[in-house]
């Protein structure tokens, strides 16, 4: 029987990103997909700021930016949301086909040692205290044993069903349709959207000569698995828009619904779920692909530490504690957006009122930071305003010259970033990187917080979030944070912080309870 450390079922963006993260941590990975080959289809059509930041943290964004189109805004229920003043290097939406992202992530995962094994569906699994035995079908039926199995195999996840994980939620009330086509008479604007009597429609150019047409009908609910032809799509679009813009040469036509479901747990023993296997929702605001990629990066570094023996198994419970509330928030806001997009005079009045509220910066920021995931905060024992939040991509100067935070994170290792000469580490040798630097900025703008002074030191998780931060020369709570996220000190006492030169090392972590910053509706 073949043996490996982690098996990933599903080679979409979530599975590919997770495979690359695990290989970065030195974990043996087998990446499987039930399909015979990559389809080139693109259900998702863009990524938001936080996902761009995460891709930049791994050196992947520069190859994707030229392949997409920058849109200055996003939307909430079809009402424009200006991202232009958000505190990020990427205050915009990148309109880019999912297939292009998959191609880049596939190249990255394959180069790291995790090629996709196509036509290899998971057909069964059995767990014991030491691992998972997985039955594989397809052209070469066999069994494989792994320490862990992660289901990234979509909304109809076989892994989720075999693991006995529930998937509660709400049924479909709306039908959406997508066609990627050429247009003989395209609209003048690069993004065009309009409401109609029974729904709404939009047109966006994703590549030169190619357009994505999307429509929503609130008077029709297709049966799951129903066929949608190009001629039928064109007829539906013409009925809503009064024109078909001369659409022709379709690449892809599909339909979807507003059914919204979330796994009742993300872990069953040694089996995990990520991406659409863990949550499905209406694609309002373009959040789904972003959510899956961020799931993968959150789980990847933790699973890597466990497999390498650097941390307690309890660390893996923090994956669900962190990511489940975020997906629940996405389901909540997409349901709200679906309601806001319903047709009728009463809803038109509500949209007019809501549109006036969005013009207020406080409302626009609250909704926009939620859609872009820039406002996420994981709970930590540290009360510094940066703790638990993503660390901005600040310009730095080290002994090796100029750099920035995201470049430091490209090793996928945790970092103690020191600006104020705080003592080095003795009890955590071999577990973290220590980087002494000067920051060119005296203050940082943190989404959802505002302006803060540049911290004296930060304990950076591999996913770019601050596990701990401190001001001035004080290091209160640093030893506790290291113990919580890196594991217990190997020294004689609980606080082994001593004056030492810079060192470069690897990380483990212990369990920590986490939460997400509540939305306005929760307060």
KOLGUKOL-239255 format. One line per 8 residues: number of its first residue (from 1); for each residue x, z, y of C-alpha. Coordinates in steps of 0.25 Angstrom, whole numbers. Layout:
BEGIN
NUM = X Z Y; ... $
REM end
This chain:
BEGIN
1 = 0 0 0; 5 -4 14; 8 8 23; 9 9 38; 7 19 49; -5 14 57; -15 3 53; -23 -3 65 $
9 = -36 -11 62; -39 -21 73; -29 -30 81; -37 -31 94; -31 -25 107; -33 -11 102; -26 -13 89; -15 -21 94 $
17 = -12 -11 105; -12 1 95; -3 -7 86; 7 -9 97; 7 5 101; 9 10 87; 21 1 85; 27 6 99 $
25 = 26 20 92; 33 15 80; 21 15 71; 19 6 59; 6 -2 62; -2 -12 54; -12 -19 63; -24 -26 56 $
33 = -36 -34 60; -48 -39 51; -48 -53 59; -40 -65 53; -33 -67 66; -34 -64 81; -46 -71 87; -42 -73 101 $
41 = -56 -68 106; -56 -59 118; -68 -49 119; -60 -41 130; -56 -48 143; -48 -39 151; -40 -26 152; -40 -15 163 $
49 = -29 -7 170; -27 4 160; -25 -6 149; -16 -14 157; -8 -2 160; -7 2 145; -2 -13 142; 8 -12 152 $
57 = 13 1 146; 17 -7 134; 22 -19 141; 11 -28 138; 3 -30 151; 13 -40 157; 10 -50 146; -5 -49 148 $
65 = -7 -49 163; -4 -64 165; -14 -67 154; -26 -61 161; -33 -61 174; -33 -50 184; -47 -46 189; -47 -36 201 $
73 = -59 -28 196; -66 -24 184; -81 -20 183; -91 -9 179; -104 -15 174; -101 -28 181; -98 -21 194; -84 -24 200 $
81 = -74 -13 199; -62 -15 208; -49 -10 201; -40 -14 212; -36 0 218; -34 7 204; -20 14 202; -14 5 192 $
89 = -5 -8 191; -17 -15 186; -29 -13 195; -37 -25 189; -43 -30 176; -35 -40 168; -44 -50 162; -37 -55 149 $
97 = -43 -59 136; -42 -49 125; -35 -60 116; -24 -60 126; -22 -45 125; -23 -46 110; -12 -57 109; -2 -48 118 $
105 = -5 -35 110; -4 -43 97; 10 -48 101; 14 -34 105; 9 -27 93; 15 -38 83; 28 -37 91; 28 -22 89 $
113 = 26 -23 74; 11 -23 72; 6 -37 69; -9 -39 66; -13 -41 51; -25 -50 52; -37 -51 42; -34 -37 38 $
121 = -47 -29 39; -48 -14 36; -58 -12 25; -56 2 21; -48 15 24; -45 29 18; -39 41 25; -31 52 20 $
129 = -22 63 27; -10 54 28; -16 40 31; -26 29 30; -27 19 18; -33 6 24; -39 -5 16; -37 -19 21 $
137 = -45 -32 18; -43 -46 22; -33 -56 16; -24 -45 10; -32 -33 6; -24 -21 5; -22 -6 9; -13 0 19 $
145 = -10 14 22; -8 20 36; -6 33 43; -17 28 53; -28 17 55; -33 13 68; -46 5 69; -45 -5 81 $
153 = -54 -15 74; -65 -16 84; -80 -11 86; -84 -14 72; -71 -6 67; -70 -6 52; -60 6 53; -70 14 61 $
161 = -80 12 50; -71 15 39; -66 28 46; -81 32 47; -80 33 63; -93 32 70; -96 22 81; -108 27 89 $
169 = -113 20 101; -124 12 107; -130 -2 103; -129 -15 110; -139 -18 122; -132 -29 129; -125 -42 124; -112 -47 130 $
177 = -106 -61 128; -92 -67 131; -87 -81 131; -73 -85 134; -75 -100 139; -70 -110 149; -79 -113 161; -81 -126 168 $
185 = -87 -119 181; -81 -105 181; -85 -95 192; -76 -94 204; -72 -80 202; -63 -75 191; -74 -65 187; -88 -68 189 $
193 = -100 -59 185; -115 -59 187; -127 -52 182; -139 -59 177; -154 -56 173; -150 -51 159; -136 -48 160; -123 -52 167 $
201 = -111 -62 165; -97 -64 169; -86 -74 170; -71 -70 170; -59 -80 169; -49 -74 159; -39 -85 158; -38 -98 165 $
209 = -49 -107 161; -56 -97 152; -67 -88 156; -74 -76 149; -89 -76 151; -97 -63 148; -112 -60 149; -120 -48 146 $
217 = -135 -49 141; -143 -37 142; -155 -44 135; -148 -48 122; -141 -40 111; -134 -48 101; -134 -44 87; -119 -40 83 $
225 = -112 -52 77; -122 -62 83; -115 -75 86; -114 -80 101; -111 -94 103; -105 -101 115; -117 -108 118; -126 -96 117 $
233 = -116 -88 126; -117 -100 136; -132 -99 136; -132 -84 138; -122 -85 150; -129 -97 157; -142 -89 156; -136 -77 163 $
241 = -127 -84 173; -134 -97 175; -122 -105 172; -112 -106 161; -100 -110 170; -97 -122 161; -92 -113 150; -86 -120 138 $
249 = -75 -119 128; -78 -105 123; -66 -97 117; -75 -85 112; -89 -81 113; -94 -67 109; -104 -56 112; -104 -41 113 $
257 = -113 -30 116; -114 -16 123; -114 -8 110; -105 4 113; -99 13 102; -88 23 101; -81 28 88; -85 43 87 $
265 = -71 46 84; -58 38 85; -51 44 73; -55 47 59; -42 53 52; -32 43 52; -41 32 57; -42 29 72 $
273 = -51 19 81; -47 12 93; -53 1 102; -66 -5 99; -66 2 85; -68 15 93; -77 10 104; -85 -2 108 $
281 = -93 -5 121; -98 -15 131; -86 -22 137; -91 -18 151; -79 -16 160; -69 -22 150; -65 -9 144; -64 -11 129 $
289 = -51 -18 126; -45 -8 136; -50 4 129; -45 -1 115; -31 -4 120; -31 10 127; -36 16 114; -24 10 107 $
297 = -13 15 116; -19 29 116; -19 29 101; -6 22 99; 4 32 104; -3 44 98; -4 37 84; 11 33 86 $
305 = 15 47 88; 7 52 76; 13 42 67; 27 45 71; 25 59 69; 26 64 83; 13 71 85; 2 78 78 $
313 = -10 70 72; -19 77 82; -14 68 93; -22 57 87; -35 64 91; -32 62 105; -34 48 104; -49 50 102 $
321 = -49 61 112; -43 52 123; -49 38 119; -64 41 114; -68 47 128; -63 34 135; -70 25 126; -83 33 127 $
329 = -81 31 142; -80 16 141; -93 16 132; -100 24 143; -95 15 154; -98 2 147; -112 7 144; -114 10 159 $
337 = -109 -4 162; -118 -10 152; -130 -3 159; -125 -7 173; -125 -22 169; -139 -22 164; -148 -32 171; -160 -29 180 $
345 = -164 -25 194; -162 -10 192; -148 -12 186; -145 -22 198; -148 -10 207; -139 -1 199; -128 -10 199; -129 -12 214 $
353 = -128 3 216; -117 4 206; -109 -7 213; -110 1 226; -104 13 219; -93 5 213; -89 2 227; -85 16 229 $
361 = -70 18 225; -73 31 217; -83 24 208; -75 11 207; -63 19 203; -70 28 193; -76 16 186; -64 7 187 $
369 = -54 17 182; -63 20 170; -64 5 167; -49 3 168; -46 16 161; -37 21 172; -44 34 173; -42 39 159 $
377 = -37 53 158; -34 60 145; -34 76 146; -21 83 145; -17 98 147; -10 93 160; -18 94 173; -9 84 181 $
385 = -18 73 187; -10 62 179; -11 69 166; -19 62 156; -20 49 164; -12 36 164; 1 36 171; 2 26 182 $
393 = 13 15 180; 22 20 191; 35 14 195; 47 23 190; 62 23 191; 70 29 180; 85 29 177; 83 15 171 $
401 = 76 9 183; 62 6 188; 51 6 178; 36 11 177; 28 20 169; 22 9 160; 35 3 157; 40 17 152 $
409 = 28 18 143; 31 5 135; 38 12 124; 25 19 121; 32 33 121; 28 45 129; 36 48 141; 39 60 150 $
417 = 40 53 163; 48 63 173; 49 61 188; 54 75 192; 65 79 183; 56 87 174; 64 93 162; 66 84 150 $
425 = 61 87 136; 68 94 124; 57 97 114; 51 83 114; 63 75 110; 60 63 103; 46 62 108; 45 57 122 $
433 = 52 49 132; 57 55 145; 58 46 157; 64 52 171; 59 43 182; 56 42 197; 43 37 202; 42 29 214 $
441 = 28 34 217; 25 48 223; 11 47 219; 2 40 208; -12 35 209; -20 40 197; -33 33 194; -44 43 193 $
449 = -35 54 200; -29 48 213; -15 50 219; -6 60 212; 9 63 214; 18 57 204; 20 67 193; 33 74 190 $
457 = 32 70 176; 23 64 166; 21 64 151; 17 50 148; 9 47 135; 13 33 129; -1 28 133; 3 30 148 $
465 = -6 43 150; 0 56 156; 0 67 145; 6 77 156; 11 76 170; 18 86 180; 21 87 194; 34 91 200 $
473 = 44 98 191; 34 106 183; 32 103 169; 20 112 166; 12 107 154; 23 96 150; 27 104 137; 13 105 133 $
481 = 10 91 135; 22 87 127; 17 95 116; 3 90 117; 7 75 117; 21 75 111; 20 86 101; 27 100 101 $
489 = 41 102 106; 52 102 96; 60 112 104; 59 127 103; 48 130 113; 36 124 118; 42 119 131; 55 112 128 $
497 = 57 105 142; 71 105 146; 80 98 156; 85 85 148; 89 71 151; 79 60 149; 76 56 134; 68 45 127 $
505 = 59 50 116; 46 48 107; 32 56 108; 22 63 99; 10 70 104; 0 82 101; -15 83 102; -21 84 116 $
513 = -36 84 119; -40 73 129; -51 68 138; -55 57 147; -58 58 162; -73 58 163; -80 47 170; -89 49 182 $
521 = -101 50 173; -95 61 165; -93 70 177 $
REM end
